[in-house]
Amino acid sequence: MPDANIQDSWVRVIEVARLRERGRAVVKLDGKQLVLFAVENRIYACNNRCPHEGYPLVEGHIAGATDSCVLTCNWHNWKFELDSGHNVYGGDALRMYPTRVTEGAVWVDIAEAPRAQRIDDAYERLRHAMEENQYDRIARDLARLRKAGADPRSAVARAIAWSHGRLRDGMTHAYAAANGWLRLHDLSGDPVEQLTCIAEALGHIAYDTLREADWPYGGGEVPWDEERFAAAVEEQDEDGALAMVRGALAAGRSFRVLEPVLARAALAHYNDFGHSLIYLRVCADLIERFSAQVKAPLLLAYVRSLARATREDLVPEFRRYRAALAEWTTPAAQTTMTLDPRAWVGKSINQALSETLAARAAAPHDLFHALLGAGSINLLRFDPAHEQRTDGTVADNIGWLDFTHAITFANAARVTCTRFPELWRAALLQMALFVGRNTPYLGAEDERWHVDDLAALDARCRARVLNHGVGLYIHSAHLLKTWMAARDELAAAPPQEVAASLAAAVNRYLNAHVRQKRTLRTARQALDFVSLED
């Protein structure tokens, strides 16, 4: 009989003499495959599958004395300290099992750690995997988190808390994409698709923060004042704006209380190619989902990006925007009008602004749909030959992403301005800027992208996004964001011709060949630039 202190989780696995004769042995216990090693006077038990790619560790080799024994997997040279399971190589740790020798036999304790500990361990491994930007490890640790009984979506909230201090310029596409991946996760009941969504979200966050130092958020804390906050953002006083956000957080103000001035600041300029408004909607969705866990990290990252945002309305080609904004006067009664989106297509920036001013008596949603339709037609008519050019100037660096922003910004504008109607004027004029800026790069319209079945298009988009095969996260993020924005707009029931153009545009974009790196163009422009420096 075994000793009384050996509990039910201890299992008799092999005779000691037999193990010492072989030096190693594989055993199967309760669905687990373990390997045992006899090294001098010690006996070790661990998972037989290498945590890297599953190669059998019984085929590995052992070096070192008992007190510093290292097991090497011969497949990819991963090394593990057998006393602890610590990975010397820097990857996943190896699961070790306690062993005892009783009555000439080896006993192994196969008990699982408590659920809370397994979840904490999975989070810790996940954080290390993100710091190393190792996508396969991220996926495995998410699977372990799920196996331990946790919701992998919670890892996104933790990742935001871990990473926001490493965002030198504030919010990036990673958080925006994370919101999209979470939405897609919620649409699926398939565990593989769901794991894909969370792994993509965390992989993008890891990529954007890889090897970044901590960039502290300065400013201290002062009482919240809406007008002073707006003035600080306008002056690009990051510390002043952050101090007031901290004051708002300390006072327990909700995001909904802060949202009106954040929206006003986001639309105060033609900001950062529309990202200021797009990211505001991301903050709203993520805070609604995760509440206090992400509220402070997101607001700090967002306000930093808002204070540092580029202001394109200050460059010459967009300067008429400010005059158009001043010229716009809201009629006493808005009227329902049928507006043709094609009235904006092919127009210059200034002409697009004039067309929008001429239609300002229309109800905002009617004008919105006309501009959304024009942006969709532009995406449908983008001539990719411009993207392929290697002899253009930096000013003519154009690609698919430039055209998708008319869709993603429009979606953010509709949601925001429906809540805050006083912002429609700025949002609609900025939509006109997106339409006009892309006019020089239009080609002929291609009817083959017309969509007859929106449900079938949605299924194709979903399949394309989930298995995108795109190396750079910026491009997979735009595939996801554009589809999700179009999905929302189509669900909002726009006029039939606008819906048709939007569906066709998304169909084309999701099937486009996106150039991810431009070697010759970059080299040529570098030579041209440097030649003019002196």
Order of alpha helices (4+ residues) and beta strands (2+ residues): beta-alpha-beta-beta-beta-beta-beta-beta-beta-beta-beta-alpha-alpha-alpha-alpha-alpha-alpha-alpha-alpha-alpha-alpha-alpha-alpha-alpha-alpha-alpha-alpha-alpha-alpha-alpha-alpha
